[in-house]
Amino acid sequence: MDAKSQTPAVNLPPVYSLIARHEVFPEVSHDETARYNFLANLNRHLATYISPGNKIAFDKRVQPNFVAEHGRDFQTRDEVKEAMKQDPHYQSWAALRRSTMEMRQQGGRSMTLRQAEDLAKKVANLNAKSPETLILDPNLKTPYYLSIMDNHCMPGSYHTELFEGDVSNAANYDSGLFVTSGGMLGKYTDGGGKAIASWVLSNAPDFKPKRILDIGCGIGHNTLPLATAFPDAEVIGLDTGGPMLKYGHARAVALGIKNVKFMQINAENLSMFENESFDWVQTTMFLHETSSKAMVNIGNEIFRILKPNGLSLHIEQPQYTAEMPLYEQFIRDWDAFYNNEPFWGAMHDVDMNDWMISTGFKRENLLQFGARSINDNEDHTKPKAPEVEDHGRSAIWNVFGAWKK
């Protein structure tokens, strides 16, 4: 605690100029950099100073008032949500948090649209250097659970092209993750992939995967660290979004990573892959963007294509359980209602152990652990303030999975 201000110390985000620029990264002007720096710091301020006030409002006003009116405590997180929606502190925080996402998308969109044609040319030129490692399917239909909305408030979501070869949305996504994560994912915003690769190397040193599949790879942020950590493996990243794959492949080419292939495939049907043909199947912050039916199909396909003694891992925010307080469930569920993540709550209600077992894994082979993003933007020589939980945004994940034995 600062003796003068009596306010807690805060770990400020790194400045945007520390983000690593690869060949297809959009050019960012002075004003665009300033806007991103402002939004990253506003997000950190909301998480550190404003968000904790929601729990105070709940404890001091909302819960006592509810008990006085109903003669009982809350029974569901939906009851908590409806009561909290009437509280002025929560209203202010939620409005500001939504506004930061809209401003981040507007800023990134305007930045990438002004250079959309140049970005498309750069991507096309890089992809032409290695056409055999980019497999696109122009006839693939975008799953309804992705086509019905703009994920994360990004106009057009992951699949829209404004003209043939357009990758402006993918470039927007690449440039803006810094803002929503507060720079906690590192210079290439690949801290999640690095964390999982590090865990596998440390906890399964004898595991030598020759074929790795990353489902829902997007632009490959978390795919490329796997390819780097396991250079002898063939790594395949698949997604339904053509623009994301084009950009991600060009990004890999620009970074000189050659043992990775990008494919446009719906993971509900992996019939192009033979039974037991992968050593490791991975998803990172992907399952919460699928429907319940899709999760069943994807889980069955993962088990089918995984080799004996193979590994499946899934990285998400923590699941809602009976042991998790209703307030925490409610605050973690914010994205489901206000950040265009309608499947978020339903997915985090699923018992992932039961889901894994239903696909064929044995209970005794299940895994669950926590993983923190590896952030190469951090200055480890300086002391850090205690981290404040930013529910739903923190780069601290719940990892679940299993060995197939």
N, C-alpha and C positions, 0 to 999 in steps of 0.2 A: 504494500500500500504506500503510495506517495504521501509523505507527511504533510506536504503543503496542500495538495488538492483533495486528499482523502478519497482518491479514486484508484481503482486497481490498475496495475501496469498492463500494457497491451502489446502483443507482438504485431508490429505493423507489417503489412504485405510488402514484398520487394517492389521496387519500381519496375514499370513495364519494360523499360529499356533492357532489363536483364533477361527477358525472354529470348531464347535462342531463335534465330531466324534461319530457316532453310530456304531452298531455292524457290519454292512455291508459296512461301508465307507472304501474305499481303503486305504491301507497303503501307506504313502507318505514318501519318503526318504528326506534326507537333501537337495540334489541337486534339487529334484522335488519341494520342498517347496520354494527354492530360485528362481527357474524358475517362479513359480506362483506369488511370491511376485514381481518379476521384471515386469512381464506382467501386473499385476494389477496396478502397479505404472505407467507403460508406458501408459496404457489406460487412467489413470487419467491425465497424462501430456498432452496427445493428446487432451483430452476434455477441459482442463483448459487453456492451453497456445497456442496450435496449431490450434484447431478448430475455435476459434474466428477470426483468421486471414483469414479464408475463406470469412467471411462477409466483412472484410476490402478489400480483393482482389476484391470482387464483386462490392463494392461501388466505389472503386478508379480506377479499371481497366476494369473489365469485362462489367459492365453495360454501362459506358461511351463509350467504344469501340463499343458495339453493337448498341447503339443509333446513333453513328456517321456513322456506316456502313449501317444501315437499315433505318434510319430516323424515328425510332419509338422505343418504349420500348418493353420489353419482354411481350408476351401474354400468354405463357404457361410455366409450370415448365420444360417441355422437352426442350424448347428453352434455359432456364437457364442452364440445365444440359449440353447440347451440347457446350455452350459457356464456362462454368466453366471447362469442361474437358480439355480445352486448357491452363488453367492457371497453372503455375508451383507450386504455393503454394497448391492449391487444389490437384494436382497430388501427391505431397509429402504426404500430410495428408491422402488421400484416400489409397495410397499404404501402408503406415504404419498401418493404421487401419485394412486393410485387412490382413496384415502380422501378426498383433497381434492375430487375430482370428485363422489363420492357425497355428501359433506357439502354441496357447492355445490348439487347437485340437490335434496337434502332441504330445505335452507334456502329455496331459491327456490320449491319446490313448496308448502311450508307457507305461505309468504308470499302466494302468488297464490291458493291455494285458499280462504283465509279471506276473500278479497274477490272471488271468482270471479263472483258474480252482478253485483256492481257493475261489474266490468270488462266483462262481456258487455253490459251496458246502455250503458256509455259508447261501446263500439265500435259497437254497433248504431245509436246516435244519430248518431255521426259518419259512418258509412257511408251513412245515409239522406240525407245532404246531397249525396252524389255517387254515386248508385246505378249510373249508367251506366259508371263506371270500375272496377267490381268485378264480374267475371264468374265465377260459381261453377258447378261441375258436380257436384251431389250424387251422381250415378251413376258418377263416375270412381272406378275401383278403385285403391287404393294399390298401387304396384309391390311385388312380393314382397321385393325387396332393401331396402325400407324397412319393410315390415310385420313382418319376422321378428325385429326387435330394437328395443330402445330406444336410439336414437342418442345417443351421449355420456352414456349412463346416465340419460337423462331419461325417466321413466315415461310411456309412451304416445307417445313420440317426437313427430314433427311433425304427425301426422294425427288424434290422438285427441281427441274431444269428450266430456266427461263429461255434458253436457246440451246441448240445442240452443242454438247460439250461444256455447258455452264457448270462451274464448281463453286459459285459464289457462296452458297449456303455452307458448303464444307469448309471454305476458307473463313467464313464468319465463325463457325463452330471452333475451328482451330485457334483463331485469334482471341476468342472471348472466354475460353475456359479459365484463363488467368483471373478474370473478373469474378466469376461465380465461386471459384475456389480460393480466392484471396492469395493466389500465387503459391498455394501449398503443394501443388503437384509438380513443381520443378521447372527447369528451363524449357523442356520440351513437353510439359504437362503429361509426363509419362510415369509419374511416381507410383501409380497403382500397379502397372505392369512390372515395374522394377521391384516393388514390394513382394509380389507373388513369386517372381523369379528368384528373389533372394530367399524366400521361405523354403521353396522347393530345394534349392541348392544346399541350404543349411540343414533341413530336416529329412531330406531323402537323398543323401550324397551318392548313393549307388544307383539312383534312378537316372537312366540315360535315354531319354525319349528321342526317337528318330522321326516321329511324325506328330505334330501338335496342331490342334484345331482351335481357333478362337472365334466363337460364335457371337455375332453382333459387334463386329470389330470396329464399325464406323470408319474413321480415318486412320486407324491403326495405332492410336496413342499407346494402347496397352498390348498391342500385338508385337511391335518392334522390339520392346525390351525382352520378350521371350525369345525372339530370333537372335538377338545379341547374346543373351545368356547361354543359349544352346545352339552354337553355330553349326553343329553337325546335324541338326534337325531340319526337316522340311516343315515350315510353319505356314499354315493356311488361315487367312482371315476371311470370314464370310459375312455378308450383310445383304439386305435387300435394296439398300440405297445406292443406285448407280453413281451419282455425283460424289458420294462419300468415298466409294471405292476408287474412282478415278483419281481423286485428290490424294487419298491415302497411298495408293500405289506410286504416284509421282513423288510423294514425300519420301517413301522408302528408297526409291531410285536416287533421289537427291542426297539422301543420307548415306548412300553406299551400302545398304543392307540388301543382300542378294538371295538369302535363303527363305524368302517369304513370297507367298502368292496370294492374290486377292481374287475372290470369286463372288459373283452375285447369285445368291441362293437363299431360299427360304428354309430356315433350319427345321421347320416342321416336316420337311421331306428331304432326307439326305440319301436318297436312293442311288445317287451317283457314286456314293462311297460304299465299299464292300463291308460286310460284317467284320468286326474286330480288326479295323485298319488304322486306328490311331492309338498312340500311347498316352496321349493327354488331350482332354477336351475341356475348354475353358470358357467362362462367360464373365464379363466385368460390367456391373451396373446395367445389365441387359434385361434380366427376367422381369423387372418391374415395369417394363415397357411392352410386355406381351400380355395376351389375354389368358384366362385360366385354361381354356381349351388348348391354346397354343403351348402352354407350359407342359401339359400332359404329352402332347405329341413330340415336343422337343426333348423332354426327358427320356422318352422311350427310344428315340433315335440316338441320343448320346450313349445310352447303355449298349445299344446294338453295335455301334461302330467302334466302341472302346475295346481294346485288346485285354486279354487276361493280364492281371497285374498292372493294368493301366490306371490312370489318375483322372478324376473329374473334379474341378473346383469351380465355385461360383461366388463372386464377390458382390455383396449388397450392403445396404444399411441394415441395422439390426431388425430381426423379426419381432413382431408384437406377440407377446406371450402373456399367460395369466399372471406371471410374476412381475411383468412390467407395469408400473403404475398407470392408471388411466390418463393422468395428465401427460405423462411422457408419450403414451401412444397418440394422444391428440396432437401434441406439438410436432411429433415426427410425421404426422399424417398431413401436414400443411400442404405439401407439394401435390397431394392427390386432388385438392380442391382449387388451388390457386397458382399452380405452376404447370398446368396442362400435363399432369401425370395421373390420369384417371384409374389406372390399374395398380397404382402404388400401394394403396391401403389393402386391397384384396390380396396382392402378392405377399405383402409383409404379414398378413394374417395366416398364411399357409405354414403348416408344420413341415419344414424342409426335410427333416429326417423321414417323415412319412412319405413325402414326395420322392425322395431318393430311393427308399425301400420299394415303393410301388413300381419303380422302373426296373428293379432287379437287383439293386445293391443290397448287401447284407448289413444288418445293424452293427455288427461288431467291426465293420470296416469303415464306418462313417467318421468324418472329420469335422471339426469346428474349431476355429481360432480367430483371433483378431489380427488385423494387419493395418499398419500405419503407412501412409504414403512416404516414399523415399524422396525427399525434397533437396535437390542439389542447389537450390537457391538460398538455403539457410546458411547463416554464418555461425558455425558451431563453436567459434571462439568466444562468443558473447553469451552471457546468461539470458535465459528465456523466462518470460512470465508463465505462470500456469495456464494451460490451454482452457478456454471456455467452450463447452460443447455447443456447436452450432447444429442443432438437430436437423438431420436430413442433408446437410451440406458438408459436414466435417470429412476430411480425408482420412478417416479412421473407419475401417470396414469390418463387417462380419463376414467371415469366409466359411462356407460349408462345402462339403464334398465327400468323396469316398474313393477308396481303392477298389478295383474290381477283382475280387479274389474268390 
